[in-house]
Amino acid sequence: MAFNNLGFGTLVSGQTARWWYRFDGSDLGAQYCMVNPLNPGGSIVANDQTKRRENDGTITYLVSFRNEGGVSTNFNLSGGGLS
């Protein structure tokens, strides 16, 4: 399942964050998540993609990202399945 414009955040230059996202707890298989920089000069790298099964059986997806640009950057997430 593809997704765009999920969430909203801001990272200052050099800052790293870890975010999670879910699809009603459903297991949608392998998902790939990118960070979508929303302002000029933004350069954010996504890595450490993780899929976690919670104690109640639901699925949570996680991703880490780092602002490698020289400016504070607004962003949201986009991505989708690997099938």
N, C-alpha and C positions, 0 to 999 in steps of 0.2 A: 504494500500500500504506500503510495507516495504521499508526502506531506510538505507543506510550505507555510511560512509565516507562523511557526509554532513558538509561542512565548515571546518574550522581549527582555533584553538586558543590556548592560553597558560594561565594558572592560576597559580599564586604563592601560596604557602601554606597559607591557611586561607582565600583566596580571594573568593568572591561571584560575580557571573555575572548573567545577564538576557539576553537571546537570543531569537530571533524570527526566524521562518522559515515558508515558504509558498510553495504550490504546484500550481503555476500559479494562485493563489487566489482561487482555487477550494476548495469546501467543501468536504473533504474526510472522514467525520465522526470523531469519536473519534480516536485520535492518541496518542501513548505513545512514549516518547523520552528518551533515555539514553545517557549519556556522555561516550565516549569510550576513556579511558586513553591510550596514545600512548607510554609512557615510564615507565620503572620499578619504583615502589614505588608510582605511582600515584593512588590516591583514591578520586574520585569525586562523590558526591551525587547529584542526580537530584531531584527536587521537584517543587511544585507550577506550575503544568501543566495547561495551559490556552488556550482556544479557543476563538478568538475574531472576531466578524463580523464588518468589516470596514464600513464607511459611503457609499462607493460605492457598498456594498454587497459582496465583496470578504472576504475570511477567512484568518486570520493569526493565527498561533499556537505559543505559547510562553512557555519557560521553564526557571527556575532558577536552578543554580547549584553552589556547593561550593567544593573547593579543601580541603579535610580533611586529605590528606596525608602530609608527611613532606618535600616534594620536589616540585619545580615548575613542572607543568605537561602540556605537549602538549595533545590536545584532538581533536576529531571531534564528530559528533552526529550520532546516529543510532537509529532506532525504527521502528514503523509501526502501522497499524490499529489494533483495538481491536476486529474485527469481526472474 
